[in-house]
């Protein structure tokens, strides 16, 4: 069973319920088949809603189509248009390189990244929980005496 599953993953086909549709992949990311294309393309890092709509408009593909309904030529044009942009690994390397540069030159923004705090001027007395993590409530500082 494991061997046949491995074969399915390597070939890139979807054999659920006897369905032999080839899964659409762009830059190594599997595009969800059941979602509308304008939303499904956002699974690729670097492709947001506006870029996906723009790409679909340039490729002359209907926004409401699903990935499983595309013809091979439409799929190729979409892949070519999306891979023309900076996406996935290259974009992640650019972003991490930019942050590393800020840290190396010891800029204010770089120091905020280093300390895992908001870098764009947001308040941190309250909020900023995404970066700072769960609240750690402090006690009064006194040791409590044990009752005998």
HUQUI-V666185 format. One record per backbone hydrogen bond with DSSP energy under -1.0 kcal/mol. CO is the residue of the C=O (numbers start at 1). NH is the residue of the N-H. If there is no record, write none. Layout:
# HUQUI-V666185
[[CO | NH] [CO | NH]]
This chain:
# HUQUI-V666185
[[1 | 5] [2 | 6] [3 | 7] [4 | 8] [5 | 9] [6 | 10] [7 | 11] [8 | 12] [8 | 13] [12 | 23] [15 | 18] [16 | 19] [21 | 14] [24 | 31] [26 | 29] [29 | 26] [36 | 39] [36 | 40] [37 | 41] [40 | 43] [41 | 44] [44 | 47] [45 | 88] [48 | 52] [49 | 53] [50 | 54] [51 | 55] [52 | 56] [53 | 57] [54 | 58] [55 | 59] [56 | 61] [62 | 65] [63 | 38] [65 | 37] [66 | 69] [71 | 75] [72 | 76] [73 | 77] [74 | 78] [75 | 79] [76 | 80] [77 | 81] [78 | 82] [79 | 83] [82 | 85] [88 | 92] [89 | 93] [90 | 94] [91 | 95] [92 | 96] [93 | 97] [94 | 98] [95 | 99] [96 | 100] [97 | 101] [98 | 102] [99 | 103] [100 | 104] [101 | 105] [102 | 107] [107 | 111] [108 | 112] [109 | 113] [110 | 114] [111 | 115] [112 | 117] [113 | 116] [128 | 132] [129 | 133]]
